Amino acid sequence: MHFLKLQIQYGGDVSELILSTNSSDPTVQELQQHIEKQLNIPAEVQRIMFKGQNLHEKPEGKLRRYGITNASLIRVVGRKQPIRR
């Protein structure tokens, strides 16, 4: 099991996200799934940016290819799901 600790900037908040994966080089899609689970932002509305790159446009892309390592700050734009009662 591999872990990648990332800083996720969403709105005015910065959250820590631990990406646990079986791969040593996870994909953008795996990151999107973890953001959806932990921050309640559906993957289909996420816009993920890192150093001017739009990661959400290539979900099969490897995070290492974009220069993402431990403690990287990733910016996410999207709408949270309303809480269902």
C-alpha positions in Angstrom: 0.0 0.0 0.0 1.3 3.5 -0.9 0.3 6.8 0.7 0.5 10.3 -0.7 -0.3 13.2 1.6 -1.7 16.2 -0.2 -3.0 19.6 0.6 -6.3 20.3 -1.1 -7.4 23.9 -1.4 -11.2 24.2 -1.8 -12.9 27.6 -1.5 -11.0 29.4 1.3 -10.1 26.2 3.1 -7.1 24.0 2.9 -7.6 20.3 3.9 -5.2 17.5 4.2 -6.0 14.4 2.1 -4.3 11.1 2.5 -4.4 9.2 -0.8 -3.9 5.5 -0.2 -3.5 3.3 -3.2 -2.0 0.1 -4.4 -0.1 1.9 -7.1 3.2 3.7 -6.5 2.1 6.3 -9.1 -1.7 6.9 -8.7 -3.9 8.5 -11.4 -5.9 11.7 -11.4 -9.0 9.5 -11.4 -7.9 7.9 -8.1 -7.3 11.4 -6.7 -10.8 12.4 -7.8 -12.4 9.4 -6.1 -10.6 10.2 -2.8 -11.7 13.9 -3.0 -15.3 12.7 -3.6 -15.2 10.5 -0.6 -13.4 12.8 1.8 -14.7 16.3 0.7 -18.1 15.3 -0.7 -17.4 16.9 -4.1 -18.7 14.6 -6.9 -15.9 13.6 -9.3 -17.9 14.7 -12.4 -18.0 18.4 -11.1 -14.4 18.6 -9.9 -12.0 20.9 -11.6 -8.5 20.0 -10.3 -5.6 22.3 -10.9 -1.9 22.1 -10.1 0.6 24.6 -11.2 -1.5 25.9 -14.1 -2.4 22.4 -15.3 -6.0 21.2 -15.6 -5.7 17.6 -14.2 -9.4 16.8 -14.5 -9.1 16.9 -18.3 -6.9 13.7 -18.3 -8.2 11.4 -15.6 -5.9 8.6 -16.7 -2.9 10.8 -16.2 -0.4 9.8 -13.5 0.1 12.3 -10.7 3.9 12.0 -10.8 3.8 13.1 -14.5 2.4 16.4 -13.3 5.1 16.8 -10.6 2.7 16.0 -7.7 4.6 14.6 -4.7 4.0 14.5 -0.9 2.8 17.8 0.5 1.8 19.2 -2.9 -1.0 21.8 -2.9 -3.8 21.0 -5.3 -6.6 23.4 -6.0 -10.1 22.0 -6.5 -13.2 23.9 -7.8 -16.6 22.3 -7.7 -19.9 22.1 -5.8 -20.4 19.9 -2.8 -23.3 17.6 -2.7 -26.2 18.8 -0.5 -26.5 16.8 2.6 -29.4 14.4 2.3 -31.7 13.8 5.2 
